Amino acid sequence: MQTRDGQWRVEAVVRRRTRWYRIVHGDEVYDRLSIAGVERVLDEAGVDRHLLIEVEQ
């Protein structure tokens, strides 16, 4: 998922039995986040996560 302008991207990562989330914002990468961590990072940045759109990977 990402913002319409593509500035913020949230990826679900699955490795074997483990699942986590990654946020990519420019050169910054926030990795191995829980869903609560994703919400916290986006909220602190002022990104309305309800406006994220699905994108093909």
C-alpha atoms as an extended CHARMM CRD file, in Angstrom:
* protein
*
        57  EXT
         1         1  MET       CA              0.0000000000        0.0000000000        0.0000000000  PROA      1               0.0000000000
         2         2  GLN       CA              1.1290000000        3.5570000000       -0.4880000000  PROA      2               0.0000000000
         3         3  THR       CA              0.0740000000        7.1730000000       -0.4020000000  PROA      3               0.0000000000
         4         4  ARG       CA             -1.3240000000        8.5000000000       -3.6700000000  PROA      4               0.0000000000
         5         5  ASP       CA              1.8640000000       10.4630000000       -4.3170000000  PROA      5               0.0000000000
         6         6  GLY       CA              4.0220000000        7.3970000000       -3.6140000000  PROA      6               0.0000000000
         7         7  GLN       CA              6.0030000000        9.1770000000       -0.8980000000  PROA      7               0.0000000000
         8         8  TRP       CA              5.1320000000        6.5540000000        1.7400000000  PROA      8               0.0000000000
         9         9  ARG       CA              4.9380000000        2.8240000000        0.9880000000  PROA      9               0.0000000000
        10        10  VAL       CA              3.9700000000        0.0230000000        3.3890000000  PROA      10              0.0000000000
        11        11  GLU       CA              4.9950000000       -3.5120000000        2.4800000000  PROA      11              0.0000000000
        12        12  ALA       CA              4.0020000000       -6.7920000000        4.1250000000  PROA      12              0.0000000000
        13        13  VAL       CA              7.0130000000       -9.1170000000        4.2860000000  PROA      13              0.0000000000
        14        14  VAL       CA              6.6940000000      -12.8610000000        4.7820000000  PROA      14              0.0000000000
        15        15  ARG       CA              9.7370000000      -15.0390000000        5.4350000000  PROA      15              0.0000000000
        16        16  ARG       CA              9.0100000000      -18.6510000000        6.2590000000  PROA      16              0.0000000000
        17        17  ARG       CA              6.5940000000      -18.4600000000        9.2180000000  PROA      17              0.0000000000
        18        18  THR       CA              7.3740000000      -14.8680000000       10.1450000000  PROA      18              0.0000000000
        19        19  ARG       CA              5.4410000000      -11.8190000000        8.9480000000  PROA      19              0.0000000000
        20        20  TRP       CA              6.3090000000       -8.1830000000        9.5050000000  PROA      20              0.0000000000
        21        21  TYR       CA              5.8600000000       -4.8090000000        7.8450000000  PROA      21              0.0000000000
        22        22  ARG       CA              8.2640000000       -2.3880000000        6.2080000000  PROA      22              0.0000000000
        23        23  ILE       CA              7.7530000000        1.3150000000        5.5480000000  PROA      23              0.0000000000
        24        24  VAL       CA              9.7340000000        2.9910000000        2.7810000000  PROA      24              0.0000000000
        25        25  HSD       CA              9.8980000000        6.7930000000        2.7050000000  PROA      25              0.0000000000
        26        26  GLY       CA             12.5430000000        8.2000000000        0.3710000000  PROA      26              0.0000000000
        27        27  ASP       CA             15.8920000000        6.8330000000        1.5520000000  PROA      27              0.0000000000
        28        28  GLU       CA             14.4760000000        5.8480000000        4.9470000000  PROA      28              0.0000000000
        29        29  VAL       CA             13.3900000000        2.2760000000        5.6110000000  PROA      29              0.0000000000
        30        30  TYR       CA             11.5890000000        1.2180000000        8.7910000000  PROA      30              0.0000000000
        31        31  ASP       CA             11.8630000000       -2.5450000000        8.9020000000  PROA      31              0.0000000000
        32        32  ARG       CA             10.4850000000       -5.4180000000       10.9840000000  PROA      32              0.0000000000
        33        33  LEU       CA              7.5050000000       -3.4390000000       12.2610000000  PROA      33              0.0000000000
        34        34  SER       CA              4.3430000000       -4.8230000000       13.8070000000  PROA      34              0.0000000000
        35        35  ILE       CA              1.0600000000       -3.3710000000       12.5710000000  PROA      35              0.0000000000
        36        36  ALA       CA              1.0350000000       -1.1960000000       15.7070000000  PROA      36              0.0000000000
        37        37  GLY       CA              4.5100000000        0.0290000000       14.7530000000  PROA      37              0.0000000000
        38        38  VAL       CA              3.3010000000        0.9180000000       11.2620000000  PROA      38              0.0000000000
        39        39  GLU       CA              0.3960000000        2.8720000000       12.7160000000  PROA      39              0.0000000000
        40        40  ARG       CA              2.7070000000        4.7050000000       15.1350000000  PROA      40              0.0000000000
        41        41  VAL       CA              5.2430000000        5.7080000000       12.4580000000  PROA      41              0.0000000000
        42        42  LEU       CA              2.5490000000        6.9140000000       10.0470000000  PROA      42              0.0000000000
        43        43  ASP       CA              0.6670000000        8.7770000000       12.7850000000  PROA      43              0.0000000000
        44        44  GLU       CA              3.8470000000       10.5090000000       13.9880000000  PROA      44              0.0000000000
        45        45  ALA       CA              4.5910000000       11.5640000000       10.4040000000  PROA      45              0.0000000000
        46        46  GLY       CA              1.0630000000       12.9190000000        9.9240000000  PROA      46              0.0000000000
        47        47  VAL       CA              0.2040000000       10.3530000000        7.2450000000  PROA      47              0.0000000000
        48        48  ASP       CA             -3.4850000000        9.4130000000        7.2040000000  PROA      48              0.0000000000
        49        49  ARG       CA             -3.2250000000        5.6360000000        6.8790000000  PROA      49              0.0000000000
        50        50  HSD       CA             -6.8750000000        5.4370000000        5.8320000000  PROA      50              0.0000000000
        51        51  LEU       CA             -5.8990000000        7.1150000000        2.5580000000  PROA      51              0.0000000000
        52        52  LEU       CA             -3.3280000000        4.4680000000        1.5950000000  PROA      52              0.0000000000
        53        53  ILE       CA             -4.1160000000        2.7070000000       -1.6710000000  PROA      53              0.0000000000
        54        54  GLU       CA             -3.3400000000       -0.8290000000       -2.8280000000  PROA      54              0.0000000000
        55        55  VAL       CA             -0.5820000000       -1.1410000000       -5.4230000000  PROA      55              0.0000000000
        56        56  GLU       CA              0.8850000000       -4.0160000000       -7.4330000000  PROA      56              0.0000000000
        57        57  GLN       CA              4.3300000000       -5.1760000000       -6.3690000000  PROA      57              0.0000000000
